Amino acid sequence: MKIVVEHEIPYDKRLEDRCLYAGDFWGKEACRYHTHRDRTHGRKAPVERNLPKCTLFGAWLPGEYQKCEQCLEAAKKAKEANHDD
């Protein structure tokens, strides 16, 4: 059995590589899949606290509100698919 699920991620041409988009009157809004988590490494290293993470792809983000590689690739594929229509 195969199930296909669609997720809508924010996209703003000016903020293509960011987890932000032009929101409401009060300012920019963040992607709902952007969160902060503690990253553990077992006993090898201390816990890294409050790091940005993409919960949609389960990827640690390179910086605050920066999209992960999987998200950038998915947005690129979606953009190319829309140009084909």
VEXDREN-2710 file (C-alpha; in Angstrom, 1 decimal):
% VEXDREN-2710
k/r/px/py/pz
1/MET/0.0/0.0/0.0
2/LYS/1.3/3.4/-0.9
3/ILE/0.1/6.6/0.8
4/VAL/1.1/10.0/-0.6
5/VAL/0.9/13.0/1.8
6/GLU/1.3/16.6/0.8
7/HIS/2.8/19.2/3.1
8/GLU/2.6/22.9/2.4
9/ILE/5.8/24.8/3.2
10/PRO/6.2/28.5/3.2
11/TYR/7.6/30.0/0.1
12/ASP/8.5/33.6/-0.6
13/LYS/10.6/34.5/-3.6
14/ARG/12.6/37.0/-1.6
15/LEU/13.2/34.5/1.2
16/GLU/13.8/31.4/-0.8
17/ASP/16.4/29.8/1.5
18/ARG/14.7/30.8/4.7
19/CYS/12.0/29.2/6.9
20/LEU/10.2/32.5/6.9
21/TYR/7.6/34.1/4.7
22/ALA/5.8/37.4/4.6
23/GLY/3.2/36.9/7.3
24/ASP/0.5/39.2/8.7
25/PHE/0.6/42.9/9.6
26/TRP/2.8/42.2/12.7
27/GLY/5.8/40.7/10.8
28/LYS/7.2/37.6/9.3
29/GLU/5.9/34.2/10.2
30/ALA/8.0/31.0/10.6
31/CYS/7.4/27.6/9.0
32/ARG/5.3/25.4/11.2
33/TYR/8.0/22.7/10.9
34/HIS/10.8/24.9/12.2
35/THR/11.4/24.2/15.9
36/HIS/14.2/24.1/18.5
37/ARG/15.4/20.9/20.0
38/ASP/18.2/19.6/22.2
39/ARG/20.8/17.5/20.3
40/THR/22.4/14.7/22.2
41/HIS/25.6/12.7/21.3
42/GLY/25.4/10.0/23.9
43/ARG/28.3/10.1/26.3
44/LYS/30.7/11.4/23.7
45/ALA/29.9/15.1/24.0
46/PRO/27.7/17.4/26.1
47/VAL/24.1/18.2/25.0
48/GLU/23.7/21.0/22.5
49/ARG/20.7/23.0/23.6
50/ASN/18.0/24.8/21.7
51/LEU/19.3/24.1/18.1
52/PRO/17.0/24.7/15.1
53/LYS/15.5/21.6/13.5
54/CYS/13.2/20.8/10.6
55/THR/10.5/18.4/12.0
56/LEU/9.1/17.7/8.5
57/PHE/12.4/16.1/7.3
58/GLY/14.0/15.4/10.7
59/ALA/17.1/17.4/9.7
60/TRP/19.2/19.7/11.8
61/LEU/19.3/23.2/10.3
62/PRO/22.6/24.9/9.4
63/GLY/21.5/28.1/11.0
64/GLU/18.5/30.0/12.5
65/TYR/15.5/29.9/10.1
66/GLN/17.6/28.5/7.2
67/LYS/15.9/25.7/5.2
68/CYS/17.4/22.2/5.2
69/GLU/18.7/20.7/1.9
70/GLN/15.7/18.4/1.6
71/CYS/13.3/21.3/1.8
72/LEU/15.3/23.3/-0.8
73/GLU/15.3/20.3/-3.1
74/ALA/11.5/19.7/-2.7
75/ALA/10.8/23.4/-3.4
76/LYS/13.0/23.3/-6.5
77/LYS/11.2/20.2/-7.8
78/ALA/7.8/21.7/-7.1
79/LYS/8.8/24.9/-8.9
80/GLU/10.1/22.9/-11.9
81/ALA/6.9/20.9/-12.0
82/ASN/4.8/24.1/-12.0
83/HIS/6.8/25.4/-15.0
84/ASP/6.0/22.2/-17.0
85/ASP/2.3/22.8/-16.8
END
